[in-house]
Structures are given as C-alpha cells and as structure tokens.
Amino acid sequence: MTFRLAFASNAMKRYSLDDAIDLVADAGYQGMEILLDIPHAFPPNVKDDDVKRWREKLDARGLAVSNCNSFMLYGIEGCHRPSWCERDPERRKLRVEHTRDCLHLAAKLGAPTISTEPGGPIDEGVTREQAADWFEEGIRSVLPDAAEAGVRLCIEPEPDLLIEKAGQYEEFMQRFAGDELAEKWLGLNFDVGHFYCVGEDPAANAARFKGKIHHIQIEDIAADRVHFHLVPGDGAIDFDEFFKQLRQADYDNGWITVELYTFEHKAVEVAQRAREFLLPYVS
C-alpha cells in the first residue's frame, strides 16, 4: 500500500496561507492540511474569492487537501476553548457553529475530512459523563452538515482532554452504535504521537482500529512521553512497527499529515526533514 504525505499548515502560522501552499509544495509534499483558524482560513474571515484563489494555487502546485484542522479555535479564544463540553451552553454553541462552518468550508476546499477536539477540557465540578453527554449532543447536531457537505468529521484523541485513549474513544463511539449517519460521517483522526503520550502503543492501536482510521497525523515524541511534537525520527516512537501494522489496517484514505506546529520558527526546515525521514515508509 502506498501512502501520501501532507504537511499541516499550523506549523506555518508566520506565513499567509498563500505562501504556505508554496512552501509545502516546494518541500515536496503531495498534500496539505489547512488550518481553519487564524491566521489561515478562519471561516468568518474567508471569502469566496479566497477559496477560489487557494484552490487554483493548490491545483497549480500539485497539492491536494488532506484534511482541514478545526481543532484549534484561536479565532475566538484558544486552542481548546470554547469546547464541546463547556458548562455554559452558549459557549458550547460557539464550538458547534464553528464546526458546522468548518464542514462546509472544507467541502469548498476539497477536503475529505476535518479533525476536531475530543470534547475538550473538563471543567471543575463537571463529571465525565456530563461532559460526554454535551459532546454527544454537539456532535449529533452537526452530523447532518457533515452529510450535506460530504466531509467526514474526525475526533482526535488528545492528552488531558475528555478522550485521551483508545478505550475512551471506543466507549464514546458506542453512543452512536446503529446510527447510520454517524457510521458514515463520524470517525477517528489518529494522531500517532498523542497515543504515545498517554502510554499507548501507536502500532497496537493501528491494529486495534483496523478499518476505522479516517485520517492520520504524525509526529515523534520523546521517551518521557511529554506532549511536545518532534520531527519524526527525533523521538522514541517505533515507526518501523507502526507502519508495519498500518499496512495491515485497511487505511484506505492514504493521507499521512505531518503536524509540527511546535516548530513555527523553522517550519520549512522541519517539513523537509520530516519528509526525508518518512519517504521510505510511505513509498
């Protein structure tokens, strides 16, 4: 199986999206994940002319859109907030409406998926069950938009948020068992480093989620498992075993997006180094 490499634009927030497209293409990637937040493509700021220009530029540079990142929300407040499981329903609504807008913008940009946070931080005094109920309610409210847009909404487990581990993701998805809309339009954004950070083996999880992975983000993590994205090859993750298991996991999307937002100050350098390291694994 041949995979396709993309680079996430959230590492290039010091550049406009127009310039980032050129830099990703120059680095030799086949695709690009677009940040649907400031300073790139925050939906309230995007005009039809912007979409047309970006699509034309992507086509001219031979880039496809691997995914759209709707996780971060600095356009309103920050990376994790407002979240799906805020105590205040008006704040939850901000996340819901943002996601709704992101699904339709992603369709215009030609993306097959968007990634979103796994609920969010749990406020003091809020139970996990209550947070999960709010998250489920929000997800259900946007699934018709995912279907209309033709874009799958992918939950991305992350350290210190409602859903961190594989088992927690599976438990949450049981809420949607038998729901045809969810089965088609709700899925998993598999972040390799995030699973390693919470003490799990990314290779084992690739096998565990066989046929259920809809987009992959990749980075390395140090042996201490602290959540800090490193260039693949600079940390402790066993990529030999991960890719061995991934090739048997029926991952038919094919996109593997390098996510190195931790290196804004040298985004071009790390994009090139990551591609050089990963090429033997994906070809």
C-alpha positions in Angstrom: 0.0 0.0 0.0 1.3 3.5 -0.9 0.5 6.3 1.4 0.5 10.0 0.6 2.4 12.6 2.7 0.9 16.0 3.6 2.1 18.8 5.8 -0.1 20.7 8.3 -0.3 24.5 7.8 -0.5 25.1 11.5 3.4 25.0 11.5 3.4 27.9 9.1 1.3 30.5 11.0 4.1 33.0 10.4 3.2 32.9 6.7 -0.1 33.6 4.8 -1.9 30.5 3.6 -0.9 31.5 0.0 2.7 31.5 0.9 2.4 28.3 3.0 1.0 26.5 0.0 4.1 27.3 -2.0 6.4 26.3 0.9 4.7 22.9 1.3 4.8 22.3 -2.4 8.5 23.3 -2.5 9.2 20.8 0.3 8.0 18.0 -2.0 4.7 17.1 -0.3 1.7 15.7 -2.2 -0.9 17.4 0.1 -1.5 19.9 2.8 -3.7 20.1 5.9 -5.3 23.5 6.1 -5.8 25.2 9.5 -9.4 26.6 9.7 -8.4 29.2 12.2 -6.4 32.4 12.3 -4.2 33.3 10.6 -5.1 30.9 7.7 -8.7 30.1 6.9 -10.9 31.0 9.9 -14.4 30.6 8.4 -15.8 34.1 9.3 -12.8 35.7 7.6 -12.9 33.6 4.4 -14.5 35.0 1.2 -15.4 33.1 -1.9 -12.5 34.8 -3.7 -10.1 33.4 -1.1 -11.4 29.9 -1.7 -11.1 30.3 -5.5 -7.6 31.6 -5.2 -6.4 28.9 -2.8 -8.0 26.1 -4.9 -6.3 27.4 -8.0 -3.0 27.7 -6.3 -3.2 24.2 -4.8 -4.0 22.8 -8.2 -1.2 24.7 -9.9 1.3 23.4 -7.3 0.0 19.9 -7.5 -1.3 19.7 -3.9 -4.4 18.1 -2.6 -6.0 18.9 0.7 -5.5 16.0 3.1 -7.6 17.3 6.0 -8.9 20.6 7.5 -8.0 21.3 11.1 -11.0 22.6 13.0 -9.5 21.6 16.4 -7.8 24.9 17.2 -10.0 28.0 17.9 -7.7 31.0 18.4 -10.1 32.9 16.3 -12.4 33.0 19.3 -10.4 32.2 22.3 -7.6 29.5 22.2 -6.6 26.0 21.2 -9.1 24.1 23.3 -11.7 26.6 24.1 -14.6 27.2 23.6 -15.0 23.4 23.7 -17.8 20.9 23.1 -18.2 20.3 26.8 -18.2 23.8 28.3 -20.5 24.2 31.3 -22.1 27.3 29.6 -24.4 26.2 26.7 -23.7 29.4 24.8 -20.0 28.6 24.8 -20.7 25.1 23.6 -22.8 26.6 20.8 -19.8 28.6 19.6 -17.9 25.3 19.1 -20.8 23.7 17.4 -21.3 26.6 15.0 -17.6 26.8 14.3 -17.6 23.1 13.4 -20.7 23.5 11.2 -18.9 26.3 9.3 -15.7 24.3 9.0 -17.5 21.3 7.4 -18.9 23.5 4.7 -15.7 25.4 4.1 -13.7 22.1 4.0 -16.1 20.9 1.2 -15.3 24.1 -0.8 -11.6 23.4 -0.3 -11.9 19.8 -1.4 -11.0 18.2 1.9 -12.3 14.7 2.6 -12.2 15.2 6.4 -12.0 17.7 9.2 -10.5 17.0 12.6 -11.9 18.2 15.9 -11.0 18.1 19.6 -12.2 15.1 21.6 -14.7 17.0 23.8 -12.3 19.4 25.4 -11.0 20.1 29.0 -13.4 19.0 31.7 -14.4 22.0 34.0 -14.1 21.6 37.8 -17.4 20.2 39.1 -18.4 18.6 35.8 -18.5 14.8 35.6 -17.0 12.9 32.7 -20.5 11.6 32.0 -22.0 15.0 31.8 -19.1 16.3 29.6 -19.6 13.2 27.3 -23.3 13.9 27.1 -22.7 17.5 26.0 -20.1 16.3 23.5 -22.5 13.8 22.0 -25.3 16.4 21.8 -23.0 18.7 19.9 -21.7 16.1 17.5 -25.2 14.9 16.7 -26.2 18.4 15.9 -23.5 18.8 13.2 -23.7 15.3 11.6 -26.4 16.4 9.1 -24.0 19.2 8.0 -21.2 16.6 7.5 -23.5 14.6 5.3 -24.6 17.7 3.3 -21.0 18.8 2.9 -19.8 15.3 2.1 -17.0 15.7 4.6 -16.3 13.3 7.5 -15.9 14.7 11.0 -13.0 13.0 12.8 -12.5 13.1 16.6 -8.8 13.4 17.6 -7.9 11.9 21.0 -5.5 14.2 22.8 -3.7 14.2 26.2 -5.6 15.9 29.1 -8.9 16.2 27.3 -12.1 14.2 27.6 -11.0 11.5 25.2 -7.3 10.6 25.5 -7.0 6.9 25.0 -8.2 4.3 22.6 -10.7 2.7 25.0 -12.2 6.1 25.8 -12.7 6.7 22.1 -14.4 3.3 21.6 -16.6 3.9 24.6 -17.8 7.3 23.3 -18.4 5.9 19.8 -20.7 3.2 21.3 -23.2 6.0 21.9 -23.6 6.1 18.1 -23.9 2.4 17.5 -26.5 1.7 14.8 -26.7 5.3 13.8 -26.3 5.3 10.0 -25.4 9.0 9.8 -22.6 8.6 12.4 -21.3 5.4 10.9 -20.8 7.2 7.6 -19.8 10.7 8.7 -18.1 10.4 12.1 -14.7 8.8 12.6 -11.2 8.8 14.0 -8.4 11.2 13.4 -5.5 9.0 14.5 -2.7 11.2 15.9 0.3 8.9 16.3 2.1 11.0 19.0 -0.9 11.6 21.1 -1.4 7.9 21.7 2.2 7.5 22.6 2.0 10.4 25.1 -0.8 8.7 27.1 1.2 5.5 27.4 -0.3 3.6 24.5 1.5 1.9 21.6 0.6 3.5 18.3 1.3 0.3 16.4 -1.0 -1.7 18.6 -3.7 1.0 18.2 -3.3 0.9 14.4 -4.2 -2.8 14.5 -6.9 -2.1 17.1 -8.6 0.4 14.8 -8.3 -1.6 11.6 -10.8 -0.3 9.1 -11.8 2.6 11.4 -9.0 5.2 10.8 -10.1 8.1 8.6 -7.1 10.4 8.8 -3.6 10.2 10.3 -1.5 12.9 11.8 2.1 12.1 12.6 5.0 13.4 14.7 7.5 12.0 17.1 7.5 12.2 20.9 10.4 12.0 23.3 10.9 8.9 25.5 9.5 10.8 28.5 6.1 10.9 26.6 5.7 14.7 27.3 3.3 16.2 24.8 5.7 18.1 22.5 5.7 17.3 18.8 9.1 16.4 17.4 10.3 15.7 13.9 9.7 12.0 13.1 13.0 10.2 13.9 14.0 12.6 16.6 12.0 10.9 19.4 11.2 7.4 20.7 8.3 6.2 18.6 8.9 2.9 16.8 7.9 3.8 13.3 9.0 0.5 11.8 6.4 -1.3 13.8 3.8 1.4 13.4 3.9 1.3 9.6 4.0 -2.5 9.6 0.7 -2.5 11.5 -0.7 0.4 9.5 -0.2 -1.5 6.2 -2.4 -4.3 7.6 -5.1 -1.9 9.0 -7.1 -1.2 5.8 -6.3 2.5 5.9 -7.9 3.4 2.6 -7.7 7.2 3.0 -4.0 7.1 2.4 -3.1 10.5 3.8 -0.5 10.9 6.5 -0.2 14.5 7.6 3.0 15.7 9.4 2.0 18.0 12.3 4.8 20.1 13.7 3.2 23.3 15.0 5.8 23.3 17.7 8.4 24.5 15.1 6.9 27.7 13.7 10.3 29.3 13.9 11.8 26.7 11.4 8.8 25.3 9.7 10.5 24.9 6.3 13.4 23.0 7.7 11.4 20.6 9.7 9.0 20.0 6.8 11.9 18.9 4.7 13.5 16.8 7.4 10.2 15.0 8.2 9.6 14.2 4.5 13.1 12.7 4.1 12.6 10.5 7.2 9.1 9.3 6.2 9.6 8.7 2.5 11.0 5.2 2.9 7.9 4.2 5.0 5.2 5.6 2.6 6.5 4.6 -0.8 
